[in-house]
Structures are given as C-alpha cells and as structure tokens.
Amino acid sequence: MARYLITGIAGFIGSTLAHALVEQGHEVRGIDNLSTGSLDNLADIRHAISFEQTDLQDVAGMKAACEGVDFVLHQGALASVPRSVKDPLGSHQSNINGTLNLLIAARDAKVRRIVYAASSSAYGDQPTQPKQEDMPPLPLSPYAVQKLTCEYYIQSFYRAYGLEGICLRYFNIFGPHQAADSPYSGVIAQFTYKMMAGDTPTIFGDGLTSRDFNYVDNAVSANLLACAAPSAVATGRVFNIGTGKSQTLNDVYAAIAGELGFREKPKYGPPREGDIRHSLANIERATAELGYRPKVGFHDGLRKTIAWYVAEHEKKAATTIEG
Ligand code: UD1
C-alpha cells in the first residue's frame, strides 16, 4: 500500500484514478479547487479518501497536501486549448504557477515521484505522423506552451533536486465523467450531450481533423505503470499515452450518432483557433519502458462512455419528474 496525492481529483481523469487506487487498497488524498471538477465524481468513494478544496497556487495548501505522500499524480489543470486562447494569463497561472508551487512542495516533502499529465498538444503542427517523443516540440496554443513548460520543470526538478518524475503526454482522453456542458469540454462529451438533447453538433473545420482518442482506463493504467517503473525512467522522461490509431471528427460524429440513433447530418463551422490538424501517437516508448498497452479500443470505449451519459441523463430526468 502506498500514499497517493491526486491533484484535480474531482475532475474526470483524477476521479477515475482515485476509484482505481481505492479499489486497490491504497491511501488516497486529493485536492481540487472545484473550478471545473465536481465532487459528484467522488460521491461513492468520498468516505474512503481524504479531500481538501485547495488551489494549486496555495503555498500552505500544497505543503500540507504533499506531507507524507509517496506518489503525486498531477492531473489538476485548466484544460482546454480554446480556454487558453481566450484567457492565456488565467490558464498560465493555474497550469504553470500552480505546477511549480506543487513541485516545490513535493521536493520539500521528499515525495518519491511525481507523475505529470502532460499533453500531446506539445507537438503542435509537427507534420510527421505518428508523433514520437524525440521530435522537437512545436506548441501552438498557450495551453500547449504551458503543458510543455511543466515537462521542463519536472525535468529540471529531477536534475536540480533529484525529485523523480514521469511526464505522460496524454492524447485525447475520453470516458465517463468527462464534463459535457461547457464549450471547453472535450469533443466526444460535447457531441454526445448535444445529440442526446436533440441538437446538432458543429464540427469545426472540414471534419477531416483527426485525433488519437484514448479511453480513460488506458490513461489510468499508464499512471499506475509510471509509479511502478524503475527509477532509471523517472528522470523527467516523456511518454506518449495514446492508442496508435486515430479517428477523424467525421468518424467520431458518425460513431456517436450511430450509437444514439441520431439522424441529423453534422453542421460545419470554421476551424477553431489554436487547433492542431492531426494527432496520432507512436506508443512504442511507453510500451517498451513502462509496459503500457491500451486495453480499451476506441469503439468499446465510446460505447461505455455513451452508456454512462445516457444513464446520467435518465437519472436526471427521473429526479426532475420526482421533484
Ligand atoms: C484535448 C484536451 C487537452 C489535451 C489534448 C491532448 C479536452 C477538452 N482537451 O485537446 O486537454 O491536452 O487533447 O491532445 O479534452 N471540436 C469540434 N466541435 C466541438 C468541439 C470540438 O469540431 O464542438 C473539435 C476541435 O476543434 C478539435 C477536436 O474537436 O479539432 C478536438 O477538440 P477537443 O476535444 O477540445 O480536444 P483538443 O483540443 O484536441
């Protein structure tokens, strides 16, 4: 049994990680400022974890959070490319200042290792596909710059202070509990939510933009493997966490529409600012050095995800009728 601190524990990936760790009998502490996460995501394990509502930028809060911890799984961030385009300073403060503050606290508390939720957006519009970790990064959006900057911080904290770190470059993670009701939500969540409400989603661009969509359980397994990996790979090393397959936005639309029986053709709008065109992971490094293998494929993951949104929708409808 080990002690884990999950930042952003009330978010979609953080809460899924928390469930997995609780199930394995580990001690889980979590922090979240609840700006985008929700305690609803932790309702069934709230009794089994300790939780503080704290911001990553809170110096005393991070000091207390890191005390006695073995592993930090750093998921907390203001995610979303368009949000960072709209508010670069706000997202900088959360994503960079918050991470630096956490790293200082983790160093001082002598945490064993930090596993960081990095982002494939760091590759930007690198023309070569699939993306490999040793390609020079070419970040486009402020969000991509922020996520990449924190990788460099993780590496420098290893070199300067010996704090072990692993950066997991998430490709587009999706699954149950991903918030769906904001313009900053992930595309699968938004499309599903809209189609369920009878609204036709808009595809930004021509629909041929593609992403390596990765089901959340695969990201959870990557985090657990990163904690178990030998120290030799915890030097701030970067790993792609995708599936090695990509889907276009047209494919995604069709797959969700097919599952939900939604018959309207998509609307098309202009491409979104800061967006990259194609994103596809080469996962050989993660496979070789961490033992990572994505167990849930896109279509299976999508079915589980849609089933969850439908069940949530029905629960809410039932509550409204009762109330
Ligand atoms: C996503 C993640 C980001 C992560 C990155 C890794 C989210 C919200 N963002 O960014 O945190 O670091 O993957 O690669 O999960 N789109 C539409 N219509 C919509 C909404 C989106 O066409 O209504 C398009 C976007 O323009 C984009 C694609 O769908 O081309 C994916 O967008 P999004 O889900 O926001 O993810 P990324 O920006 O790729």
Residues whose N, C-alpha, C, O or C-beta is under 5 A from the ligand:
A	BS01	UD1	A79 S80 V81 S119 S120 S121 Y170 F171 N172 I173 Y184 S185 G186 V187 Q190 T202 I203 F204 T209 R272 D275 I276
